[in-house]
Amino acid sequence: MSALLRSRPATLILGLATLLCLASFLSAQQLAKRLILKDGSYQLATKYEVKGDRVRYYSAERGDWEELPKELVDWPATDKFEKDRATGAPPPEAVAIDKEAEAERKAEEAKMPQVAPGLRLPEDEGVFLLDTFQGQPQLNEIQQTGGELNKNMKGNILRAAINPIASSKQTIELPGPHAKIQSHIPQPTLFVNSSDDTTASAEQVPKTGSQPLDPLRFRIARMQTKNDKRIAGNIKIAVYGKVSQQQSLIPTHSEQIPGSNWVKITPDAALQPGEYAVVEMLGNEGMNLYVWDFGVNPSAPANVSSWKPDPSAAQAQPEKPADLQRRPPK
């Protein structure tokens, strides 16, 4: 048997012994008492005793007996720590970390635009619809859907047979008769954040890096429902090669939310029940084929995964000025 094989049992025994010692050391630290000092620090001790003006304790960290002046120990804090640990209360470090994390979370949330009491937009990009369902404001994220081109070959062939120089027409279609997100109010507010131009495909718009968002770049289009499809727009290709698009755009008002990359889009008037989409206009290149589809249906069921107000974050209503408050009865 080689020396290497003979040494393996000894190596395993040594390794196990090391692990046992380490486990014992960690367990001793976890079970150790705390002598909390008046300066805020503490000593881990498996046991301690008071002798005159000195405290003698066995250090759980160094494995030896040590002493310190009795007057340096914060005895009320030491007793409170032991009582809290006996009842299962978290240690002061965990409480402090939780408070710090909560303060940081609230500070970050305060930077995000508030769209309703207790509802804020996230830091990330996206498109959101502010709805009201059963009297409660709700924020719904709208996912982007890719429109498919239907070349309408049958109709084009017939037109070409009658008129050889006729232009061709293609429709931008979305699958399904209804969008997943439905607004229960006729005039919803939409929020768009896409400052780095990632919404448009590489073929449709060049990448220009992070730039401020053009408030007029995003519009709302009314879609026509046909069978189990929704038509977002038409593309016409002339015989001489010119390409043009047609969309049924809704009059809207767009504005940049100060201090953010979010743009607020509001229809100028109530929308009729039906299917709509937030579309990205790419200048002379027409409309981006990837759209954010939604519908308007007051009787639709609740949207899945809606963001609901956080009661703890909802701000209190500001106090009315004195001249607007009700006068006490005479």
Buried (B, 14 or more C-beta within 10 A) or exposed (E): EEEEEEEEEEEEEEEEEEEEEEEEEEEBEEEBBBBBBEEEEBBBBBEBEEEEEEBBBBBBEEEEEBEBEEEEBBBEBBEBBEEBBEEEEEEBEEEEEEEEEEEEEEEEBEEBBBBBBBBBBBEEBBBBBBBEBEEEBBBBBBEBBEBBEBEBEEEBEEBBEEEEEBBBBBBBBBEEEBBBBBBBBBEBBBBBBBBBBEBBEEEBBEEEEEEEBEBEBBBBBBBBBEEEBBBBBBBEBEEEEEEEBBBBBBEBEBEBBEEBBBBBBBBEEEBEEBBBBBBBBBEEEBBBBBBBBBBBBEEBEEBEEBBEBEEEBEEEEEEEEEEEEEEEEE
